[in-house]
Amino acid sequence: MTDISLSDHAVAGKTAPPSEARAMRLPTQWLGVAPFFIFAIMFLILPTLYLMLGAFQNDAGEFTFENIAALAQPSIVAAYWISLKVSLSSSLIGAFAGLGIAIAIVRGGLPEWIRSATLTFSGVASNFAGVPLAFAFIATLGRLGLATVMLNTFFGLNIYAHGFNILSFWGLTLTYVYFQIPLMVVIITPAIDGLKKEWGEAAATLGATQTQYWRMVVIPVIWPSFLGTVILLFANAFGAIATAYALTGSSLNIVPILLYAQIRGDVLHNAHLGYAIAFGMIVITGLANVFYIWFRTRSERWLK
């Protein structure tokens, strides 16, 4: 009996790690995500808290609501309105165009290499922004741009005589669409992939037409993913500054450019008002991300 008891203790000692070992192993499980948390704290959370604190302070460091109240100025309200219109327009155009491309490459019966090439290009183009993108559009659709000259030479169409301007609302919207469409393709393609083949077969067995299948099965399933992605595209466009500033300078009064002028400018320099403007942007983009996460959670119920 004693031998059996000793062997049992030996086996138990070999198979069950001591509590000290478990405690030592726990921190190593977090090493992989530690860089992410460090980066998020240093470059997202702390700057956000600094901006929020500065929005409710004056130059003397005293608590005040004057900066928040100043957001009601006509110029600031107009900047928010233009930014909302540009973001909404570019996100809707990019969403519907990207959805069509995603459906074509996933369920359109196209060769596999077209899907691979499209997704690869979309991954690159969705990150192509800033000064290079602004220069590309000026060289293409500027007053002496390649497309502008070709349309005027071969078709007699002067787009600037008909009211188009690359430095206007529609010019900036069209520029944003360039990276909105690829981003939509990258995000919505997994949702299209998640549509099960059995659903189509079951619908056909029950006598449903292709139109009925899409209207009653496909659209309700991908609708949350679509809306969530539209909201994400909206937030993506609303916070973009590099492309807008390089393309239009100060000729188009949008929130990111106005924010830059308040914090870094020589004429409109008012850092705390800039913090308040940034606080407004944080609220809008934060709400957009909350809705995106909510829609994404709903869509994952069907696509798992």
Secondary structure, 3 states (H helix, E strand, C coil): CHHHHHHHHHHHHHHCCCHHHHHHHCHHHHCCCHHHHHHHHHHHHHHHHHHHHHHCECCCCCECCHHHHHHHCHHHHHHHHHHHHHHHHHHHHHHHHHHHHHHHHHHCCCCHHHHHHHHHHHHHHCCCCCHHHHHHHHHHHCCCCHHHHHHHHHCCCCCCCCCCCCCCHHHHHHHHHHHHHHHHHHHHHHHHHCCCHHHHHHHHHCCCCHHHHHHHHHHHHHHHHHHHHHHHHHHHHHCCCHHHHHHHCCCCCCHHHHHHHHHHCCCCCCHHHHHHHHHHHHHHHHHHHHHHHHHHHHHHHHHC
